[in-house]
Amino acid sequence: MTFSSTRRWVLAAAALAIGGIATAAAEAADAVSIRLKWVPQAQFAGVYVAKAKGFYSAAGLDAKINPGGPNINVETLVAAGADTFGVASGTEGTLYAREKGLPLVCIGMSQQMTPFAFVTYDNSGVKSVKDFKGKKVAVWFTGPQYTLYSMLAHEGVSQKDVEIIAEPFSMQPFIDKQYDVATVTLYNELNTLKEQGINNIRLFLPDDSGVTTQQDSLVTSEKMIHEKPQEVQAFLDATLKGWKYAFQHKAEAVDIVMAAGSGLNRKHQELMLDEIEKLMTAKLGGSQGLGAIDMKSIADVQATLLKFKALKTPVDLNAAFDASFWKKVPDADKKL
């Protein structure tokens, strides 16, 4: 065998070996699903970036991202094992899920401040949350309803005294004044109203009613934590790394989101990502790192819900919120 043929044989053998390793790695990757609480948009940029940049695959996960919608309950799907992980409603959603006996566990909190707000027209006669009494209040039943319940409870207003209805995922009915109060997010619907020149409105922030809740919780099931803790850690590591990359490369992150969705307006997604960054880097998100779980805030929310009987029985917070995985995420992947 000549030197040339020997060299070709060695190179071919090496290529086969590398291909075998790659195939084995692909086969070894654990198939997991990530359920979002809504359709593709910059609200979930970190997840889409983690998928597109190969952070999940590098962590040994073959991740499939499943979009959400108005009739999809992330907490139920993840607790039942239909989805491995999820981006769910937030503090109240986890508390209510646990109260119902669902084996759901929050392992990280995306948004460190309440992103929801309630809006009315200046001439509606609604000047405070107490004025919600006797009014028609529209809310999405995908998590924000819990924030509304907390606000009403904190202000001493019974849910029975408010006509609470399901809000469609369009601001047109509010624009047409079909109800008195509507729910908005600071990063999406509020911008939509402003873009349409609607400024004769009054905004009610949960924080002004003493309700500060973390939202967009990263959740999994007790079964996953007990049986596959390494996958749970890999998911959280890669997801937070995806968020950090998204904030440091915003144009690319928006490109990735635009490719994942359809009919998206780029400028709107850019504004959304900017607002999401503010929510995720506020409070503990800035001092301790992306995804931090604020147990004091969670305990305060539960105390308020119990006090006003919006939550019937206390939840074991240490079982519902597990910060052990977040603590193991490298600082390089969660601190900006």
JOSULSUL-V216145 format. One record per residue. RES is the residue in one small letter. SS is DSSP state (~ for helix, > for strand, _ for the rest). D_CENTER is the distance of its C-alpha to the mean C-alpha in whole Angstrom. Layout:
# JOSULSUL-V216145
res: {RES:RES}
ss: {SS:SS}
d_center: {D_CENTER:D_CENTER}
This chain:
# JOSULSUL-V216145
res: {m:t:f:s:s:t:r:r:w:v:l:a:a:a:a:l:a:i:g:g:i:a:t:a:a:a:e:a:a:d:a:v:s:i:r:l:k:w:v:p:q:a:q:f:a:g:v:y:v:a:k:a:k:g:f:y:s:a:a:g:l:d:a:k:i:n:p:g:g:p:n:i:n:v:e:t:l:v:a:a:g:a:d:t:f:g:v:a:s:g:t:e:g:t:l:y:a:r:e:k:g:l:p:l:v:c:i:g:m:s:q:q:m:t:p:f:a:f:v:t:y:d:n:s:g:v:k:s:v:k:d:f:k:g:k:k:v:a:v:w:f:t:g:p:q:y:t:l:y:s:m:l:a:h:e:g:v:s:q:k:d:v:e:i:i:a:e:p:f:s:m:q:p:f:i:d:k:q:y:d:v:a:t:v:t:l:y:n:e:l:n:t:l:k:e:q:g:i:n:n:i:r:l:f:l:p:d:d:s:g:v:t:t:q:q:d:s:l:v:t:s:e:k:m:i:h:e:k:p:q:e:v:q:a:f:l:d:a:t:l:k:g:w:k:y:a:f:q:h:k:a:e:a:v:d:i:v:m:a:a:g:s:g:l:n:r:k:h:q:e:l:m:l:d:e:i:e:k:l:m:t:a:k:l:g:g:s:q:g:l:g:a:i:d:m:k:s:i:a:d:v:q:a:t:l:l:k:f:k:a:l:k:t:p:v:d:l:n:a:a:f:d:a:s:f:w:k:k:v:p:d:a:d:k:k:l}
ss: {_:_:~:~:~:~:~:~:~:~:~:~:~:~:~:~:~:~:~:~:~:~:~:~:~:~:~:~:_:>:>:>:>:>:>:_:_:_:_:_:_:~:~:~:~:~:~:~:~:~:~:~:_:_:~:~:~:~:_:_:>:>:>:>:>:>:_:_:_:_:_:_:_:~:~:~:~:~:~:~:_:_:_:_:>:>:>:_:_:>:~:~:~:~:~:~:~:~:~:_:_:_:_:>:>:>:>:>:>:>:>:_:_:_:_:>:>:>:>:>:>:~:~:~:_:_:_:_:~:~:~:~:_:_:_:>:>:>:>:_:_:_:_:~:~:~:~:~:~:~:~:~:~:~:_:_:_:_:~:~:~:_:>:>:>:>:_:_:_:_:_:~:~:~:~:_:_:_:_:_:>:>:>:>:>:_:_:_:~:~:~:~:~:~:~:_:_:_:_:_:>:>:>:>:>:~:~:~:~:_:_:_:_:_:>:>:>:>:>:>:>:~:~:~:~:~:~:_:~:~:~:~:~:~:~:~:~:~:~:~:~:~:~:~:~:~:~:~:_:~:~:~:~:~:~:~:~:~:~:~:_:_:_:_:_:~:~:~:~:~:~:~:~:~:~:~:~:~:~:~:_:_:_:~:~:~:~:_:_:_:_:_:_:_:~:~:~:~:~:~:~:~:~:~:~:~:~:_:_:_:_:_:_:_:_:_:~:~:~:~:>:_:_:~:~:~:~:~:_:_:~:~:~:~:_:_}
d_center: {62:61:59:57:57:56:53:52:52:50:47:47:46:44:42:42:41:38:37:37:35:32:33:33:30:28:29:28:25:23:21:17:15:11:10:7:7:9:12:12:11:11:7:7:10:10:10:12:14:14:16:18:20:20:18:17:21:22:21:22:20:20:17:16:13:13:12:11:13:15:16:14:13:10:12:15:15:14:16:19:18:18:15:15:11:8:4:5:6:7:11:13:11:12:15:16:16:18:20:21:22:19:19:15:14:11:12:10:8:6:7:11:12:12:11:12:16:19:22:25:29:31:34:32:33:30:30:28:26:29:30:27:30:32:29:27:24:21:17:15:15:11:10:12:15:15:14:18:19:19:20:23:24:24:26:29:28:28:26:29:30:27:27:24:23:20:19:19:17:20:21:25:26:25:27:30:29:29:27:27:24:21:17:15:13:14:13:14:16:18:19:20:23:24:24:27:29:28:28:30:27:26:23:22:19:18:19:22:22:22:18:16:13:10:6:3:5:6:9:13:16:19:21:19:19:23:24:22:21:22:19:16:17:18:14:13:16:15:11:12:15:14:12:15:17:15:16:19:20:18:21:20:17:17:20:18:15:18:20:17:17:20:21:19:21:20:21:18:16:18:17:13:13:15:14:10:13:14:11:10:14:15:17:16:14:17:20:18:16:12:10:13:13:15:17:20:17:16:20:20:18:20:23:23:21:24:27:26:26:23:22:25:25:24:21:22:19:20:20:16:15:16:16:19:17:15:19:20:18:21:21:21:18:16:18:19}
